[in-house]
Amino acid sequence: MAGNRILYGIGAALTALTLSVSPLVAQSLPGEGTTVRMGQPTWDTEWFQAQVYKKAMEALGYTVQGPTALDNPPFYQALSQGDMDFWASGWFPLHNTYLEEIKGKGSTVGYVAKGGALQGYLIDKKTADEHNIRKVEDFKKPEIAKLFDDNGDGKADLVACPPGWGCELTITHQMEAYGLGDTVEPIKAAYSASMADAVSRFEQGKPIFFYTWTPNWTVGMLKPDEDVVWLEVEKPSLPEDQKEMESQTSIPDVKGCASNPCQMGWPANDIQVVANNDFLEKNPAAKKLFEEMSIPLEDIFAQNAQMYQGADKPADLERQADEWIKANQQTFDGWIDAAKAAAQ
């Protein structure tokens, strides 16, 4: 009898131990023990989305290194070499030129935002109405270009994109294609500083001419159809790697454009995660997360406006991401649950 009591006691203890351990086993996360190298662009309008994606990865147990700010060429090169795992800032077709470099080594996954990322050229509405400026090709006229000349060289100053950005290649192509080399001078300095200067000139009542994309704080501060208007093109012309998209540059229902659809000269872009193939293969939970996640453009607009108003420090971005997740907790938890299930 004593022996039976001892065996019973041992069995009960083992049962209790098993019960105490099993919840811990069930709570293990698919990313535990894995460090992820994450990138983000040098342009700050993507940093909020990067923080949300980082926090989602951390919710799966991953240790996230970064995000490290890189221009497009260094990021895609690092991804192809296996030195970077992913970023949530692939713009397609704008970044098509980099797809050959990562062929077989990296892939696009999911959609941060699908088809809603507009691009194009804008000017202030006041000057557009006074001089009947509706198209980019109007800048071939020296008298129109001179209106936007802030440095006295006779050419219109266009806030463009810094070297290394995908839009810089397209703008360079279009300036030549539209015959604007003699009348337009693209400003290729830091974009945020150049746009801040343009906003300042606008507030002084001066004409402004700039390229932008959405989501971006620019069209939050300078509202289309109120402060600025989108310019159209007579005929689309895109670099060779985007040629097949020329038929998709006619965009319907663009507020602040004279025509509907608007002949913008740029296709609407998808914003996608770009990730290393080896990383995706080894991390089905991360791949599923990328497939599930997306962030409404309106929410990105709202955050970008906060950032322009001064809430742009790393602590601000982290707080904004936390606030967004809390406001969308059910959706966020659904992403995490789906990603966990994919790892089982």
FENSULRA-V553727 format. One record per helix or strand of 2 or more residues. SS is the DSSP state (H for helix, E for strand). FROM is the first residue (numbers start at 1). TO is the last residue. If there is no record, write none. Layout:
ss=[SS	SS]
from=[FROM	FROM]
to=[TO	TO]
//
This chain:
ss=[H	E	H	E	H	E	H	E	E	H	H	H	E	H	E	H	E	H	E	H	E	E	E	H	H	H	H	H]
from=[2	35	44	63	72	86	96	106	119	125	136	142	156	166	184	191	209	218	228	240	250	262	269	277	284	297	314	329]
to=[26	41	59	70	80	92	98	117	124	131	140	147	159	177	187	203	213	221	230	248	251	263	276	282	292	308	327	342]
//
